[in-house]
Amino acid sequence: MEEKVIMAGFGGQGIMAIGKLLAYAGMLEDKQVSWLPSYGPEMRGGTANCAVIVSDEAVGSPLISKDGTAAIVMNLPSLSKFENELVPGGKLIINKSLIDVEPKRKDIEVYYVSANELAAELGNPKVANMIMLGAYVELTKIVEIDSVLHAFLKVFGENKTHLVPLNKDALLKGAEAVKVRA
């Protein structure tokens, strides 16, 4: 089993954070992982993406090039840039809140999640990224939601414990958003 996921959006959307969380959750489950960040020239508002690989076997290279099994895209430029990096049958999870076009490819599985609206329902627009991560975890079952929450405390520190319930709700909302289709 190996998952190669590209996560992409604007700087400030928490792309690097969900990449770290997925990689750390994989480590907690004794899997082999890599996390490769890539930033545009600006932090907030510029482009940001990362490649995360979670595998049962050693990861040979952290690069994902035309062999991604999934992509989480939070904005239109990310869809345009990374749609073609997926293998046929790959999963493309689109933030429907900010992307109002359909992908060009017909040989991939496409899932639409209204991440911004769902985050607003939870009372915090900052958890749109966690909603998208929850959708991805539900679709792939690559790690457990509980592992992501445990990773949250390891990555962000014990002083962020008060944010765990909100982030759990966001992960579950994302999972629920794709369960109907899955």
C-alpha positions as CSV (number, residue, x, y, z in Angstrom):
1,M,0.0,0.0,0.0
2,E,1.3,3.4,-1.0
3,E,-0.4,6.8,-1.2
4,K,1.2,9.7,-3.0
5,V,-0.9,12.8,-2.4
6,I,-0.3,16.4,-3.6
7,M,-1.9,19.1,-1.4
8,A,-2.1,22.6,-2.9
9,G,-3.6,26.0,-2.4
10,F,-2.8,29.6,-1.5
11,G,-0.3,30.3,1.3
12,G,-2.3,30.8,4.5
13,Q,-4.8,28.0,3.7
14,G,-3.0,25.5,5.9
15,I,-1.6,23.3,3.2
16,M,1.7,22.6,4.9
17,A,0.0,21.9,8.2
18,I,-2.3,19.2,6.8
19,G,0.7,17.7,5.0
20,K,2.7,17.5,8.2
21,L,-0.3,16.1,10.0
22,L,-0.7,13.3,7.5
23,A,3.0,12.5,7.5
24,Y,3.2,12.4,11.3
25,A,0.0,10.3,11.5
26,G,1.6,7.8,9.2
27,M,4.7,7.7,11.4
28,L,2.5,7.1,14.4
29,E,1.1,4.1,12.6
30,D,4.6,2.8,11.9
31,K,4.4,3.6,8.2
32,Q,7.1,5.0,6.0
33,V,6.5,8.6,5.1
34,S,7.9,11.6,3.3
35,W,6.8,15.3,3.3
36,L,8.2,17.7,0.7
37,P,7.0,21.3,0.9
38,S,7.1,23.9,-1.9
39,Y,6.3,27.5,-1.4
40,G,5.7,30.3,-3.9
41,P,7.5,33.6,-3.5
42,E,5.1,34.9,-0.9
43,M,3.9,33.0,2.2
44,R,0.4,34.3,2.5
45,G,-1.5,34.6,-0.8
46,G,1.3,32.9,-2.9
47,T,1.1,29.4,-4.0
48,A,1.9,26.6,-1.6
49,N,2.0,22.8,-2.1
50,C,3.4,19.8,-0.6
51,A,3.9,16.2,-1.6
52,V,3.2,13.5,1.0
53,I,3.9,9.8,0.6
54,V,2.7,7.2,3.1
55,S,3.7,3.7,2.4
56,D,4.2,0.2,4.0
57,E,7.6,0.1,2.3
58,A,10.6,2.5,2.2
59,V,9.9,5.6,0.2
60,G,12.5,5.9,-2.6
61,S,11.9,9.5,-3.5
62,P,9.8,12.3,-2.0
63,L,8.9,13.6,-5.5
64,I,5.5,13.0,-7.1
65,S,5.7,13.4,-10.8
66,K,2.8,12.1,-12.9
67,D,2.3,9.3,-10.3
68,G,0.1,10.9,-7.7
69,T,-2.6,8.7,-6.3
70,A,-4.6,11.7,-5.0
71,A,-4.6,15.5,-4.9
72,I,-6.3,18.0,-2.5
73,V,-6.7,21.3,-4.3
74,M,-7.9,24.3,-2.5
75,N,-8.0,26.9,-5.3
76,L,-8.2,27.1,-9.1
77,P,-4.5,27.6,-9.9
78,S,-3.8,24.4,-7.9
79,L,-6.4,22.5,-10.0
80,S,-4.8,23.7,-13.2
81,K,-1.3,22.9,-12.1
82,F,-1.8,19.5,-10.4
83,E,-4.7,17.7,-12.2
84,N,-2.3,16.1,-14.6
85,E,0.0,14.8,-11.9
86,L,-2.5,12.0,-11.0
87,V,-2.4,8.5,-12.3
88,P,-5.6,7.3,-14.1
89,G,-8.1,6.4,-11.4
90,G,-6.5,8.8,-8.9
91,K,-8.6,10.8,-6.5
92,L,-9.0,14.5,-7.0
93,I,-10.6,16.3,-4.0
94,I,-11.7,19.8,-5.0
95,N,-12.6,22.7,-2.7
96,K,-15.9,23.5,-4.3
97,S,-16.1,26.8,-2.3
98,L,-13.3,28.3,-4.4
99,I,-13.3,26.3,-7.6
100,D,-16.3,26.5,-9.9
101,V,-14.9,24.6,-12.9
102,E,-14.7,20.9,-13.6
103,P,-11.4,19.2,-14.2
104,K,-10.5,18.4,-17.8
105,R,-9.6,14.7,-17.1
106,K,-12.3,12.0,-17.2
107,D,-10.1,9.1,-16.1
108,I,-9.9,10.2,-12.4
109,E,-12.3,10.1,-9.5
110,V,-13.4,13.6,-8.6
111,Y,-14.9,14.6,-5.2
112,Y,-16.3,18.1,-4.5
113,V,-16.2,19.4,-0.9
114,S,-17.6,22.8,0.1
115,A,-14.8,23.2,2.6
116,N,-15.2,26.9,3.3
117,E,-18.9,26.7,3.9
118,L,-18.5,23.6,6.1
119,A,-15.8,25.5,8.1
120,A,-18.2,28.4,8.5
121,E,-20.8,26.0,9.9
122,L,-18.2,25.0,12.5
123,G,-17.6,28.7,13.4
124,N,-14.0,28.8,12.2
125,P,-12.9,29.4,8.6
126,K,-9.4,28.3,9.4
127,V,-10.4,24.6,9.5
128,A,-11.3,24.3,5.8
129,N,-8.0,22.5,5.4
130,M,-8.8,20.0,8.0
131,I,-12.2,19.3,6.3
132,M,-10.3,18.5,3.1
133,L,-7.9,16.3,5.0
134,G,-10.8,14.5,6.6
135,A,-12.3,13.8,3.1
136,Y,-9.0,12.4,1.9
137,V,-8.6,10.2,5.0
138,E,-12.1,8.9,4.5
139,L,-11.6,8.1,0.9
140,T,-8.2,6.4,1.2
141,K,-8.2,5.0,4.8
142,I,-4.4,5.6,4.7
143,V,-4.4,6.5,8.4
144,E,-7.0,6.7,11.2
145,I,-8.6,10.0,12.2
146,D,-7.4,9.4,15.7
147,S,-3.8,9.2,14.5
148,V,-4.3,12.6,12.8
149,L,-5.6,14.1,16.1
150,H,-2.7,12.6,18.0
151,A,-0.3,14.0,15.4
152,F,-2.0,17.4,15.9
153,L,-0.7,17.6,19.4
154,K,2.8,16.4,18.4
155,V,3.1,18.9,15.6
156,F,1.5,21.9,17.2
157,G,2.2,21.2,20.9
158,E,0.2,20.5,24.0
159,N,-0.7,24.1,24.4
160,K,-3.1,23.6,21.4
161,T,-5.1,20.9,23.1
162,H,-8.1,23.2,23.3
163,L,-8.2,23.1,19.4
164,V,-8.5,19.3,19.2
165,P,-12.3,19.1,19.4
166,L,-12.8,21.7,16.6
167,N,-10.3,20.0,14.4
168,K,-11.9,16.6,15.1
169,D,-15.2,18.0,14.1
170,A,-13.7,19.4,10.9
171,L,-12.1,16.0,10.0
172,L,-15.4,14.2,10.6
173,K,-17.3,16.8,8.6
174,G,-14.9,16.3,5.7
175,A,-15.3,12.5,6.0
176,E,-19.0,12.9,6.0
177,A,-18.9,15.1,2.9
178,V,-17.5,12.3,0.8
179,K,-19.2,9.3,2.5
180,V,-22.4,9.9,0.5
181,R,-20.4,9.3,-2.7
182,A,-17.9,6.7,-1.5
